[in-house]
């Protein structure tokens, strides 16, 4: 992870091109980054405008035998 970097929060005082509002701050290091996340900021502009990022969905297989074993590759 590179620093400095911006983090984002919505709603805020800035207007996006889609009509939503957001705020951004520049963090200088991992400590500031973690503090910003605890304060409600998100890593990406997109996630901030859409809300909390959704967890990745789990892939369900009808038959467990159909899931390839990574060691086979």
MARMAR-498583 format. One record per residue: residue in three letters; y, x, z of N, C-alpha, C, O in turn. Coordinates in steps of 0.001 Angstrom, whole numbers. Layout:
N
ALA; Y; X; Z; Y; X; Z; Y; X; Z; Y; X; Z .
...
END
This chain:
73
UNK; -1166; 852; 0; 0; 0; 0; 1234; 902; 0; 1357; 1816; 815 .
UNK; 2127; 626; -919; 3331; 1441; -1067; 4502; 825; -310; 4635; -396; -227 .
UNK; 5334; 1679; 231; 6558; 1268; 923; 7707; 2078; 368; 7500; 3197; -101 .
UNK; 8925; 1536; 410; 9301; 204; 866; 8803; -858; -101; 8543; -577; -1271 .
UNK; 8671; -2092; 406; 8234; -3226; -396; 8853; -4510; 128; 9214; -4598; 1302 .
UNK; 8973; -5499; -736; 9511; -6801; -342; 8389; -7697; 159; 7249; -7597; -294 .
UNK; 8727; -8577; 1103; 7865; -9676; 1529; 8694; -10944; 1430; 9923; -10886; 1423 .
UNK; 8024; -12095; 1355; 8699; -13339; 994; 8308; -14480; 1929; 7213; -14495; 2492 .
UNK; 9231; -15439; 2084; 8993; -16616; 2911; 9708; -17805; 2277; 10810; -17673; 1743 .
UNK; 9066; -18956; 2346; 9678; -20176; 1832; 9454; -21277; 2855; 8373; -21372; 3437 .
UNK; 10452; -22098; 3079; 11737; -22200; 2413; 12689; -21104; 2862; 12421; -20384; 3824 .
UNK; 13790; -20990; 2159; 14765; -19969; 2474; 16113; -20274; 1848; 16392; -21408; 1458 .
UNK; 16942; -19251; 1758; 18313; -19439; 1280; 18503; -19115; -200; 19565; -19392; -758 .
UNK; 17483; -18530; -847; 17563; -18181; -2267; 16844; -19243; -3086; 15863; -19823; -2621 .
UNK; 17321; -19505; -4301; 16744; -20534; -5154; 15915; -19891; -6265; 16405; -19027; -6993 .
UNK; 14658; -20316; -6391; 13799; -19799; -7459; 14119; -20524; -8764; 14832; -21527; -8763 .
UNK; 13592; -20016; -9870; 13822; -20662; -11157; 13056; -21981; -11280; 13260; -22724; -12240 .
UNK; 12180; -22279; -10322; 11431; -23547; -10301; 12058; -24545; -9326; 11499; -25617; -9095 .
UNK; 13220; -24197; -8750; 13914; -25108; -7864; 13466; -25057; -6411; 13893; -25885; -5606 .
UNK; 12622; -24108; -6066; 12188; -23943; -4682; 13022; -22853; -4030; 13607; -22015; -4715 .
UNK; 13076; -22868; -2705; 13871; -21853; -2011; 12962; -20856; -1311; 11829; -21170; -948 .
UNK; 13489; -19636; -1128; 12733; -18567; -481; 13691; -17547; 100; 14872; -17507; -247 .
UNK; 13163; -16727; 988; 13872; -15558; 1509; 12998; -14341; 1266; 11779; -14454; 1135 .
UNK; 13621; -13193; 1206; 12891; -11946; 1050; 13524; -10883; 1940; 14737; -10866; 2147 .
UNK; 12689; -10007; 2457; 13195; -8849; 3194; 12450; -7609; 2710; 11329; -7696; 2208 .
UNK; 13078; -6484; 2868; 12497; -5202; 2493; 11938; -4557; 3753; 12662; -4342; 4726 .
UNK; 10638; -4248; 3730; 10019; -3564; 4870; 9776; -2109; 4487; 9444; -1795; 3344 .
UNK; 9948; -1236; 5464; 9897; 200; 5195; 8544; 847; 5466; 8242; 1912; 4928 .
UNK; 7718; 192; 6312; 6440; 802; 6681; 5454; -268; 7145; 5790; -1451; 7193 .
UNK; 4241; 153; 7484; 3176; -769; 7878; 3552; -1568; 9128; 3208; -2745; 9235 .
UNK; 4249; -946; 10064; 4656; -1638; 11290; 5609; -2797; 10958; 5420; -3908; 11452 .
UNK; 6611; -2551; 10141; 7541; -3601; 9725; 6821; -4666; 8891; 7113; -5856; 9013 .
UNK; 5895; -4239; 8058; 5126; -5157; 7237; 4340; -6128; 8118; 4395; -7339; 7905 .
UNK; 3616; -5611; 9098; 2834; -6452; 10002; 3721; -7398; 10808; 3356; -8553; 11030 .
UNK; 4873; -6920; 11242; 5807; -7767; 11984; 6324; -8902; 11090; 6468; -10036; 11547 .
UNK; 6599; -8600; 9837; 7076; -9623; 8911; 6002; -10680; 8664; 6302; -11872; 8608 .
UNK; 4748; -10243; 8516; 3658; -11204; 8322; 3533; -12125; 9534; 3313; -13327; 9383 .
UNK; 3671; -11565; 10726; 3613; -12385; 11945; 4777; -13365; 12015; 4662; -14428; 12625 .
UNK; 5896; -13010; 11393; 7085; -13869; 11391; 7030; -14928; 10276; 7977; -15697; 10109 .
UNK; 5930; -14970; 9518; 5783; -15993; 8497; 6015; -15553; 7066; 5925; -16367; 6147 .
UNK; 6312; -14280; 6861; 6482; -13774; 5504; 5107; -13532; 4880; 4121; -13306; 5581 .
UNK; 5066; -13585; 3554; 3831; -13345; 2811; 4029; -12173; 1866; 5156; -11813; 1526 .
UNK; 2915; -11585; 1446; 2961; -10396; 598; 3558; -10636; -770; 4227; -9761; -1318 .
UNK; 3323; -11819; -1332; 3784; -12035; -2703; 4753; -13205; -2806; 4697; -14159; -2030 .
UNK; 5618; -13104; -3761; 6588; -14147; -4087; 5851; -15434; -4424; 6227; -16510; -3960 .
UNK; 4806; -15323; -5228; 4017; -16479; -5649; 3415; -17193; -4446; 3536; -18413; -4331 .
UNK; 2770; -16454; -3548; 2157; -17062; -2369; 3198; -17751; -1497; 2938; -18819; -942 .
UNK; 4369; -17146; -1375; 5425; -17743; -555; 5874; -19082; -1135; 6074; -20047; -398 .
UNK; 6031; -19138; -2465; 6479; -20387; -3082; 5397; -21456; -3084; 5704; -22648; -3050 .
UNK; 4147; -21047; -3124; 3046; -22009; -3127; 2572; -22357; -1723; 1840; -23329; -1539 .
UNK; 2978; -21579; -740; 2500; -21785; 627; 1460; -20746; 981; 1241; -19795; 230 .
UNK; 819; -20924; 2119; -208; -19979; 2554; -1268; -19830; 1469; -1727; -20826; 911 .
UNK; -1658; -18599; 1167; -2692; -18424; 158; -4015; -19031; 626; -4388; -18918; 1793 .
UNK; -4707; -19669; -297; -6013; -20260; 9; -7048; -19140; 69; -6966; -18175; -691 .
UNK; -8020; -19267; 971; -9098; -18274; 964; -9909; -18391; -328; -9994; -19464; -924 .
UNK; -10492; -17292; -742; -11312; -17312; -1952; -12490; -18257; -1744; -13156; -18194; -710 .
UNK; -12758; -19137; -2718; -13888; -20051; -2552; -15215; -19306; -2619; -15363; -18326; -3349 .
UNK; -16171; -19794; -1843; -17500; -19200; -1891; -18232; -19774; -3090; -18132; -20964; -3389 .
UNK; -18963; -18915; -3763; -19742; -19351; -4912; -21081; -19845; -4392; -21797; -19134; -3687 .
UNK; -21401; -21079; -4755; -22666; -21650; -4334; -23601; -21706; -5526; -23220; -22150; -6609 .
UNK; -24816; -21256; -5320; -25818; -21311; -6371; -26828; -22392; -6030; -27159; -22614; -4865 .
UNK; -27316; -23068; -7081; -28327; -24088; -6856; -29617; -23455; -6372; -30377; -24062; -5617 .
UNK; -29853; -22247; -6805; -31081; -21555; -6444; -30689; -20144; -6005; -30137; -19375; -6792 .
UNK; -30972; -19814; -4766; -30602; -18496; -4241; -31187; -17364; -5079; -30612; -16277; -5132 .
UNK; -32337; -17606; -5742; -32969; -16569; -6561; -32132; -16228; -7788; -32350; -15198; -8426 .
UNK; -31173; -17094; -8119; -30344; -16856; -9305; -29191; -15916; -9017; -28540; -15447; -9951 .
UNK; -28919; -15624; -7752; -27816; -14720; -7402; -28315; -13295; -7613; -29278; -12875; -6973 .
UNK; -27655; -12536; -8522; -28124; -11177; -8787; -27907; -10263; -7580; -26944; -10406; -6828 .
UNK; -28814; -9345; -7429; -28721; -8341; -6381; -27865; -7192; -6921; -28188; -6637; -7971 .
UNK; -26775; -6819; -6224; -25904; -5733; -6735; -26655; -4421; -6938; -26247; -3600; -7759 .
UNK; -27733; -4217; -6210; -28503; -2977; -6367; -29242; -2920; -7692; -29700; -1855; -8104 .
UNK; -29361; -4064; -8364; -30060; -4104; -9659; -29206; -3573; -10800; -29709; -3376; -11907 .
UNK; -27920; -3337; -10548; -27044; -2903; -11631; -26775; -1446; -11607; -26051; -938; -12462 .
END
